[in-house]
Amino acid sequence: MKLDPRLLSALLDALRAEYASGDPNALLRALSLCLDQRCALPEWAAEALLRALAKWHSRRAPTLDEALGFKVATPKRTRAAKRERLQALQVLNAMHRDRLAHPDAPINADTFARIGAECGMSAATAKRRYYAATKDATLMGTTPSARALNATLLGPYIVAEPKVRKRAAR
């Protein structure tokens, strides 16, 4: 879907501000958006990408991740993140089956107890994985088409996590 040029410009301006504030993902989202829209990369993004590529090519940065400004995860953290993603998919799949079996039941502690038992984890872990997965899924993609796809796939299952008041430190 072709975006209105004013909207595209506003999105790229927002991404420039995010990148300037230290978010390296903003550069890649800008690149993805421009490729999706088949438009030229803005000057700020082209320069930043060229600087990163030159840094990597000259071996001043050992990996492209480091050249782009991403923190390189340790092997232990990488394994943990992979496990968490797999658990999140398990929980989303179990939630889908649960919603089909109990369409009118609220999503509450009993729901997470059922999901946790089915997935071999505690109710609290199931709840954390569920809300983390739905949050990530709603934030993925900067293009309206990506957000529409996420809403279509997960829309019925996205529920805002209840706000929990934290106790003040004593």
C-alpha positions as CSV (number, residue, x, y, z in Angstrom):
1,M,0.0,0.0,0.0
2,K,1.5,3.3,-1.1
3,L,1.5,5.9,1.7
4,D,0.6,9.5,1.3
5,P,3.9,11.4,0.9
6,R,3.1,13.7,3.9
7,L,2.6,10.7,6.1
8,L,5.8,9.0,4.8
9,S,7.7,12.2,5.6
10,A,6.2,12.4,9.1
11,L,7.1,8.8,9.8
12,L,10.7,9.3,8.6
13,D,11.0,12.5,10.7
14,A,9.9,10.5,13.7
15,L,12.4,7.8,13.0
16,R,15.1,10.4,12.6
17,A,14.3,11.7,16.1
18,E,14.3,8.1,17.5
19,Y,17.7,7.4,15.9
20,A,19.1,10.7,17.1
21,S,18.0,9.8,20.7
22,G,20.0,6.6,20.5
23,D,17.7,3.9,19.1
24,P,19.6,2.0,16.4
25,N,16.5,0.1,15.4
26,A,15.1,3.4,14.0
27,L,17.7,3.3,11.2
28,L,16.7,-0.2,10.1
29,R,13.0,0.7,10.4
30,A,13.6,3.7,8.1
31,L,15.4,1.5,5.6
32,S,12.6,-1.0,5.7
33,L,10.0,1.7,5.3
34,C,11.8,3.2,2.3
35,L,12.2,-0.2,0.7
36,D,8.5,-1.0,1.3
37,Q,7.5,2.4,-0.2
38,R,10.1,2.2,-3.0
39,C,11.4,5.6,-2.2
40,A,14.8,7.1,-1.6
41,L,16.4,6.8,1.8
42,P,16.6,10.2,3.5
43,E,20.0,11.8,3.7
44,W,20.4,11.2,7.5
45,A,19.7,7.5,7.1
46,A,21.9,7.0,4.1
47,E,24.8,8.8,5.9
48,A,24.3,6.8,9.0
49,L,24.1,3.5,7.1
50,L,27.3,4.4,5.1
51,R,29.2,5.3,8.3
52,A,28.2,1.9,9.8
53,L,29.1,0.0,6.7
54,A,32.5,1.8,6.5
55,K,33.2,1.1,10.1
56,W,32.4,-2.6,9.6
57,H,34.3,-2.9,6.3
58,S,37.4,-1.3,7.7
59,R,37.2,-3.7,10.6
60,R,36.8,-1.0,13.2
61,A,33.7,-2.9,14.3
62,P,33.9,-6.8,14.3
63,T,30.3,-7.2,13.4
64,L,27.7,-5.3,11.5
65,D,25.5,-5.3,14.6
66,E,28.2,-3.4,16.5
67,A,28.8,-1.1,13.6
68,L,25.1,-0.2,13.6
69,G,25.1,0.4,17.3
70,F,23.3,-2.8,18.5
71,K,24.5,-4.4,21.7
72,V,25.8,-7.8,21.1
73,A,24.1,-10.4,23.4
74,T,26.1,-13.0,25.2
75,P,25.5,-16.6,24.3
76,K,23.7,-17.2,27.6
77,R,21.3,-14.2,26.9
78,T,20.8,-15.4,23.3
79,R,19.7,-18.8,24.5
80,A,17.4,-17.3,27.1
81,A,15.8,-15.0,24.5
82,K,15.3,-17.9,22.2
83,R,13.6,-19.9,25.0
84,E,11.4,-17.0,25.9
85,R,10.3,-16.5,22.2
86,L,9.4,-20.2,21.9
87,Q,7.5,-20.1,25.2
88,A,5.7,-17.0,24.0
89,L,4.6,-18.8,20.9
90,Q,3.5,-21.8,23.0
91,V,1.4,-19.5,25.2
92,L,-0.2,-17.6,22.2
93,N,-1.1,-21.0,20.6
94,A,-2.5,-22.3,23.9
95,M,-4.4,-19.0,24.3
96,H,-5.9,-19.3,20.8
97,R,-7.1,-22.9,21.6
98,D,-8.4,-21.7,25.0
99,R,-10.4,-18.8,23.4
100,L,-11.9,-21.2,20.9
101,A,-13.0,-23.6,23.7
102,H,-14.1,-20.8,26.1
103,P,-15.0,-17.8,23.9
104,D,-16.9,-15.9,26.6
105,A,-14.6,-16.6,29.5
106,P,-12.6,-13.6,30.7
107,I,-8.8,-13.6,30.5
108,N,-7.9,-13.8,34.2
109,A,-5.8,-15.8,36.7
110,D,-7.7,-19.0,36.0
111,T,-7.0,-18.6,32.3
112,F,-3.3,-18.3,32.9
113,A,-3.3,-21.2,35.3
114,R,-4.8,-23.4,32.5
115,I,-2.4,-22.0,29.9
116,G,0.6,-22.5,32.2
117,A,-0.4,-26.0,33.1
118,E,-0.8,-26.9,29.4
119,C,2.6,-25.3,28.5
120,G,4.5,-26.7,31.5
121,M,5.1,-23.3,33.2
122,S,3.7,-21.4,36.1
123,A,0.7,-19.1,35.6
124,A,2.9,-16.1,36.3
125,T,5.3,-17.1,33.5
126,A,2.5,-17.8,31.1
127,K,1.0,-14.3,31.9
128,R,4.4,-12.6,31.4
129,R,5.0,-14.4,28.1
130,Y,1.5,-13.7,26.8
131,Y,1.6,-9.9,27.5
132,A,5.2,-9.6,26.2
133,A,4.2,-11.4,23.0
134,T,1.1,-9.3,22.4
135,K,3.0,-6.1,23.1
136,D,5.8,-7.0,20.7
137,A,3.3,-8.1,18.1
138,T,1.5,-4.8,18.2
139,L,4.7,-2.8,18.0
140,M,6.3,-4.7,15.2
141,G,6.5,-3.0,11.9
142,T,6.2,0.7,11.2
143,T,4.1,0.5,8.0
144,P,0.4,0.6,8.3
145,S,0.3,-2.7,6.3
146,A,2.5,-4.4,9.0
147,R,0.3,-3.1,11.8
148,A,-2.9,-4.2,10.0
149,L,-1.5,-7.7,9.5
150,N,-0.6,-7.9,13.3
151,A,-4.0,-6.6,14.2
152,T,-5.7,-9.2,11.9
153,L,-3.6,-12.1,13.3
154,L,-3.7,-11.1,17.0
155,G,-6.5,-8.6,17.3
156,P,-8.9,-10.8,19.2
157,Y,-6.2,-11.9,21.6
158,I,-4.6,-8.5,22.4
159,V,-5.8,-7.3,25.8
160,A,-4.1,-4.6,27.8
161,E,-2.2,-5.9,30.8
162,P,-3.9,-4.8,34.0
163,K,-2.1,-2.0,35.7
164,V,-0.7,-3.1,39.1
165,R,0.1,-0.4,41.6
166,K,3.5,-0.8,43.0
167,R,4.2,-0.2,46.7
168,A,6.3,2.7,47.6
169,A,9.8,1.9,48.9
170,R,10.1,2.3,52.6
